[in-house]
């Protein structure tokens, strides 16, 4: 039950130390961008995708990107591509797509 409570806290509040006293990063679970499910460490079907922002006049990537994480359950149902389309339309990243 302690582990579940620690998942609800923001990741930057954890301060783990190793045996020598150095601060080390702790595991911070990701959440699915579409379903808001927590992506566990054992979810090997999950993906994290960076979608590049494109300049509308030149058609070139600007260097900025938006990151989307999809859980394996969503991909297993075959809804991953639809989720990426809807997320990018909500973020105004794909103006050419129609709903």
ABEGO torsion letter per residue (X at the ends): XAAAAAAABBAAABBBBBAAGBBBBBBBBBBBAAAGBBBBAABAABBBBBBBBBBAAAGBBAGBBBBBBBBAAAAAAGAAAAAAAAAAAAAGABAABBX
